[in-house]
């Protein structure tokens, strides 16, 4: 038993949507006092580090409503309820978002994106043997996704981190991973 564990006394569901569930838990703290915790439950997501044969990192530019701006990110997406594992999601998302396929995927790591309020785990993969496919061959993009494909060298990607254009953690992690692998 974890000495810091907070035991749930009651749970109130606030919202149950297509992507997230929001609840408020009344919890008992380790010191016996009570507190409320606002929580977001999420199925999980994947991110894919994809480097072309020309040694360019494949990124997508898309608008993110939560932060009201377009950002550059590695290809990524949520794990669908009917998908058996994160690897299947990674293969699907790579093809849908970039019109690339790969010979295989290496699992790199998994991490929690915002553990203070969300249980979302992000599974990070590296695409191996990347190759382009035609639009006709590719899985279709989601109807509500509008993406621009951008390919950058590692140095260019690091400069975009420094400028703030690449501001999300999974993409910054991916760039750091590539930098460490290049040494």
ABEGO torsion letter per residue (X at the ends): XBAABBBBABBBBABBBAABBBBBBBBBBAAGBBBBBBBBBBAEBBBBBBBBAAGBBBBBBBBBAAAGBBBBBBBBEBBBAABABAAAAAAAAAAAAAGBBBABBBBABBBBABAAABABBBBBBBBBGBBBBBAAABBBBBAABBBBBBBBBAAAAAAAAAAGABABAAAAAAAAAAAAAAX
